[in-house]
Amino acid sequence: MTFRAERRGTFRAERRGTFRAERRGAFRAEVRDQIAKWRRDGVFEPRSDSWLTGYDEDFSRRLGARGWIGLTWRGRGFADRFVLTEELLRAGAPVAAHWIADRQIGPAIARLGSAALKQALLPGIEAGDVRFCLGMSEPDAGSDLASVRTRAVRTDGGWLLDGQKVWSSHAHRATHAYVLARTSTGEHKHRGLTEFVLDMSAPGVTARQIPDMRGPGHFCEVFFDGAFVPDSAVLGSVGDGWGQVTGQLAFERGGPERVLSTYPLLALTLAAAGPADAGRVGELVARLTALRRLGKQVAARMDAGEAPIGAAATLKMLGNRFEVDVIEVARSVPGVPRAAIDDAVLAAPGFSLRGGTTEVLGVVIAREAMGAVG
Ligand SMILES: Cc1cc2nc3c(=O)[nH]c(=O)nc-3n(C[C@H](O)[C@H](O)[C@H](O)COP(=O)(O)OP(=O)(O)OC[C@H]3O[C@@H](n4cnc5c(N)ncnc54)[C@H](O)[C@@H]3O)c2cc1C
């Protein structure tokens, strides 16, 4: 390539980058204005951990009506979704009803689903009408997810599911479930797993709430007793579920919700902080700046078609620590509303467990690092 052609290429790339940054800045301003308006109109009350506990189907439909669900498979990408979700989480908006579908199951259906599945579910997800829960964990399969025992047995035109899932958030009000199940045995446990999309209204499906410290909330256990899943609702290839799900974990772990669960409390802490608190809150803000940068890198890599498993695990591990440290600092700053602290304290035990425990993330990060050094 000649020097001039090279320079032209660089110039075009820079112009493209500037255009994208400007467009994204405009999108952020649009989202921020709309959220502020909803807030002024009393559409929602901000709270910590709103992506898990802020469940409001109407709010999800509002976002759907603006085209703000499903950005990643509708030509906008993860970097735009990062901007949107960051603004929603900063505001503590109730996004739990559509979160799982928008974050990971919608993208998985778009990539791996049959034409029939895409046609049946993607428009409903985009509208906020189709709501997913995650059926991964089981009583004897949490960190060791490959030990799942839920079985899927071949039948005419599909599969029959038998078994149990646990800790499936909002399963009692989800329209659909993602289910990881065993479709063959006798081989290594990482083989013979398959991903299914299950209609929660199918006969043989029972969801029961499990109370937590606040009483009945999002936790559920789900039982399958010969529940039918048609062939068209298999995600990807039969038997390849393990490879698929580990890739999807990057989507599950690498988003801003792993950093911003307590952002509404941080905002109140910043508002209340005086000169004596400057060191502690300043450190939080500095850490948040670094975590945002990492989050943006993860989103850019997902837009490039990668599954940045190690980087997503790193973001979650450091982000979860940050979320808890926000509470500690908030407790030490006079004038931060007690109710906001309590709300965050009650959510905090889940931060380092959901989506993979801190210890397990350490293993993931170490494995990738070992691979990198050979
Ligand atoms: C708020 C919340 C929401 C959740 N939502 C869902 C959901 O919607 N759907 C779903 O399927 N699941 C959900 N989960 C379950 C979650 O994914 C599991 O709790 C998590 O994977 C850990 O599994 P476990 O609870 O069985 O603990 P275990 O796997 O039994 O782990 C127990 C302890 O052993 C440690 N440990 C385990 N393996 C290792 C290892 N190899 N090296 C070092 N230490 C290890 C763990 O770190 C942990 O401290 C949710 C959990 C929480 C807290």
The ligand as an SDF file (V2000), in Angstrom:
LIG
                    3D

 53 58  0  0  0  0  0  0  0  0999 V2000
  -29.2470  -13.2100   43.0290 C   0  0  0  0  0  0  0  0  0  0  0  0
  -29.0450  -14.4950   42.2610 C   0  0  0  0  0  0  0  0  0  0  0  0
  -29.7330  -14.7040   41.0730 C   0  0  0  0  0  0  0  0  0  0  0  0
  -29.5720  -15.9090   40.3700 C   0  0  0  0  0  0  0  0  0  0  0  0
  -30.2890  -16.0990   39.2200 N   0  0  0  0  0  0  0  0  0  0  0  0
  -30.1530  -17.2690   38.5600 C   0  0  0  0  0  0  0  0  0  0  0  0
  -30.9440  -17.5150   37.4040 C   0  0  0  0  0  0  0  0  0  0  0  0
  -31.7790  -16.6970   36.9970 O   0  0  0  0  0  0  0  0  0  0  0  0
  -30.7960  -18.7070   36.7560 N   0  0  0  0  0  0  0  0  0  0  0  0
  -29.8980  -19.6550   37.1880 C   0  0  0  0  0  0  0  0  0  0  0  0
  -29.7900  -20.6880   36.5350 O   0  0  0  0  0  0  0  0  0  0  0  0
  -29.1270  -19.4520   38.2960 N   0  0  0  0  0  0  0  0  0  0  0  0
  -29.2540  -18.2840   38.9840 C   0  0  0  0  0  0  0  0  0  0  0  0
  -28.5010  -18.0720   40.1240 N   0  0  0  0  0  0  0  0  0  0  0  0
  -27.6420  -19.1440   40.6310 C   0  0  0  0  0  0  0  0  0  0  0  0
  -26.1680  -18.8590   40.4800 C   0  0  0  0  0  0  0  0  0  0  0  0
  -25.7650  -18.9470   39.1360 O   0  0  0  0  0  0  0  0  0  0  0  0
  -25.4290  -19.8720   41.3760 C   0  0  0  0  0  0  0  0  0  0  0  0
  -25.7550  -19.5490   42.7140 O   0  0  0  0  0  0  0  0  0  0  0  0
  -23.9420  -19.8300   41.1890 C   0  0  0  0  0  0  0  0  0  0  0  0
  -23.5800  -20.3050   39.9170 O   0  0  0  0  0  0  0  0  0  0  0  0
  -23.2020  -20.6790   42.2640 C   0  0  0  0  0  0  0  0  0  0  0  0
  -23.7330  -21.9560   42.3080 O   0  0  0  0  0  0  0  0  0  0  0  0
  -24.1800  -22.6000   43.7100 P   0  0  0  0  0  0  0  0  0  0  0  0
  -25.0900  -21.6450   44.3990 O   0  0  0  0  0  0  0  0  0  0  0  0
  -24.7020  -23.9810   43.4320 O   0  0  0  0  0  0  0  0  0  0  0  0
  -22.8680  -22.6800   44.6060 O   0  0  0  0  0  0  0  0  0  0  0  0
  -21.7370  -23.8160   44.5250 P   0  0  0  0  0  0  0  0  0  0  0  0
  -21.3690  -24.0340   43.0990 O   0  0  0  0  0  0  0  0  0  0  0  0
  -22.1750  -24.9800   45.3290 O   0  0  0  0  0  0  0  0  0  0  0  0
  -20.5270  -23.0910   45.2340 O   0  0  0  0  0  0  0  0  0  0  0  0
  -20.3750  -23.0580   46.6690 C   0  0  0  0  0  0  0  0  0  0  0  0
  -19.0710  -22.3830   46.9910 C   0  0  0  0  0  0  0  0  0  0  0  0
  -17.9660  -23.1540   46.4740 O   0  0  0  0  0  0  0  0  0  0  0  0
  -17.1260  -22.3370   45.6810 C   0  0  0  0  0  0  0  0  0  0  0  0
  -16.6050  -23.0710   44.5170 N   0  0  0  0  0  0  0  0  0  0  0  0
  -17.3220  -23.8790   43.6960 C   0  0  0  0  0  0  0  0  0  0  0  0
  -16.5240  -24.3640   42.7160 N   0  0  0  0  0  0  0  0  0  0  0  0
  -15.2870  -23.8680   42.9260 C   0  0  0  0  0  0  0  0  0  0  0  0
  -14.0410  -24.0000   42.2450 C   0  0  0  0  0  0  0  0  0  0  0  0
  -13.9110  -24.7370   41.1400 N   0  0  0  0  0  0  0  0  0  0  0  0
  -12.9800  -23.3360   42.7460 N   0  0  0  0  0  0  0  0  0  0  0  0
  -13.0980  -22.5570   43.8610 C   0  0  0  0  0  0  0  0  0  0  0  0
  -14.2630  -22.4160   44.5490 N   0  0  0  0  0  0  0  0  0  0  0  0
  -15.3420  -23.0460   44.0760 C   0  0  0  0  0  0  0  0  0  0  0  0
  -18.0290  -21.2050   45.1960 C   0  0  0  0  0  0  0  0  0  0  0  0
  -17.2830  -20.0390   44.8830 O   0  0  0  0  0  0  0  0  0  0  0  0
  -18.9420  -20.9830   46.4020 C   0  0  0  0  0  0  0  0  0  0  0  0
  -18.3300  -20.1290   47.3180 O   0  0  0  0  0  0  0  0  0  0  0  0
  -28.6650  -16.8890   40.8480 C   0  0  0  0  0  0  0  0  0  0  0  0
  -27.9610  -16.6720   42.0400 C   0  0  0  0  0  0  0  0  0  0  0  0
  -28.1480  -15.5010   42.7530 C   0  0  0  0  0  0  0  0  0  0  0  0
  -27.3980  -15.2970   44.0370 C   0  0  0  0  0  0  0  0  0  0  0  0
  1  2  1  0
  2  3  1  0
  2 52  2  0
  3  4  2  0
  4  5  1  0
  4 50  1  0
  5  6  2  0
  6  7  1  0
  6 13  1  0
  7  8  2  0
  7  9  1  0
  9 10  1  0
 10 11  2  0
 10 12  1  0
 12 13  2  0
 13 14  1  0
 14 15  1  0
 14 50  1  0
 15 16  1  0
 16 17  1  0
 16 18  1  0
 18 19  1  0
 18 20  1  0
 20 21  1  0
 20 22  1  0
 22 23  1  0
 23 24  1  0
 24 25  2  0
 24 26  1  0
 24 27  1  0
 27 28  1  0
 28 29  2  0
 28 30  1  0
 28 31  1  0
 31 32  1  0
 32 33  1  0
 33 34  1  0
 33 48  1  0
 34 35  1  0
 35 36  1  0
 35 46  1  0
 36 37  1  0
 36 45  1  0
 37 38  2  0
 38 39  1  0
 39 40  1  0
 39 45  2  0
 40 41  1  0
 40 42  2  0
 42 43  1  0
 43 44  2  0
 44 45  1  0
 46 47  1  0
 46 48  1  0
 48 49  1  0
 50 51  2  0
 51 52  1  0
 52 53  1  0
M  END
$$$$
